[in-house]
Amino acid sequence: MNRALVNYVDFINYRRSLFGHAPWDVYDNYAELREEIDVLGDPEILSGDGEYSRAETQRRTDDWLDAMAELDRIGQELMA
């Protein structure tokens, strides 16, 4: 699993822990994680509603794209 995906999974699991929910695993909860990470790719989220610099927004977008590409790879692995 690449760094970008690990960071997203850690972020989502941290939020889940705040509400007493068990952490999600990429393979066991693939569909749920993919949906959550897909939502986090919204341009308003990636740019902090325009508050982040262009460079920071690009870095965040690149990380999101890396995470989604890794999820695509895992999805293909799960379908095999």
N, C-alpha and C positions, 0 to 999 in steps of 0.2 A: 504494500500500500504506500502511495507516495505521501510526502510531507503535507501537501495541500489537503488531501482527503483526511489524513490523520487529524489535522487542525480543525477541520469542519466537524468531524465525528466527536472530537473532544469538546468542542463548543456546544454541540447539540446535547451531548450527554451531561455536560455541566448544567445546562438549563433544565434538563430532565431531573437531575438530582435535586435541584432547588424545590421541586414539587414532590419529592419522595419517590420518583419513578426509577425503575431499573434502567441501567444503560442499554443502549442498542448496540448490536454487533452488525458489522457491514454485511456479513453473509446471511445471518438469521433474520435481519430486519432490512434487507436490501431495498424493498419498495418504499418503506416508510422513510428511510434515510435519503433515498434519491429524491423523494418529494420535498422533504425539508431543505435539502441542499439546493434543489432547483429554485425554490422560493427565495433563497438567500442570494440568488443571482440577479434579482431585480435591480435595474440600473439605479434606482433611488437608494437601495441598500448599499450597493457597491460604491456609490459616490458619497454616501453619508448625506443625502439630500443636497448635494452640491457643496458640502462643507470640506470635503477632502480635496487635496491638490490633484491636479491632473496625473502626476506621477503616482500618487498613492492610489487613486482610482484605478489606474492601469495595473498596478501591482495586485490590487485586490481582484480585479477582473481576471488577470492571468492565473492567480491562485484558484479562482472559482472554475475557470476553464480546465485547469489541470485536474482538479477534483472530479469534475464531470467526466473527463476523459477516462480517468481511473475507474469511475463507476461504470462507464460503458464497458470497459475491459472486464470488470468483475461480473457484470450482467451477462456478457457473452460466455464467461466461464460457468456461470450458474445454469445457463441454457444448454450447455454441452452435455 
